[in-house]
Amino acid sequence: MLVVDDDRDLADTTQTLLEMLGIHSECAYSVEGALSKLDRDPTINVILCDVIMPGLTGLDLAALVKARHPFVGIVLVSGYTSMDTTGAREYTDGFIAKPYNIHDVVDHLIAAMKP
């Protein structure tokens, strides 16, 4: 799985917690970095992505991933907006409000994984 957040500390902490729970994960700190990792690693099957980031946003990433990698699940997270205001229901497989509980994250990620 891939954790995408421009807040490096939050991304790295989330990755560490996921690894402690036995979930292999990688981090990217921008949409461009996420797309690069996704294009290089076909084993990535779900993305946890912040909505608000400089430049391209999590919504942009969701749309690009659905077009290029339709079998990759996407869960958005945000401390500033809700799923109702993002307009991204067609692109995403879940939404979590920040601050989040790692167990809620795991539940959402498992639900978002495509068969």
GIMORA-V135308 format. One line per field, one symbol per residue. ss: DSSP state (2 for helix, 1 for strand, 0 for the rest). psi: psi as a letter, one per 20 degrees, with the letter a starting at -180 (. if undefined). Layout:
ss: ???
psi: ???
This chain:
ss: 0111000222222222222200000111002222222222000001111100000002222222222200001111110000222200000000111000022222222222000
psi: rppopingggghgggggghhjjoprrqqjrgghghggghhniipiqpopqgoqqcqrhggggggghhhmijpqppqqqiirrhhihkjhiirjrppqqqqphhhgggggghipq.
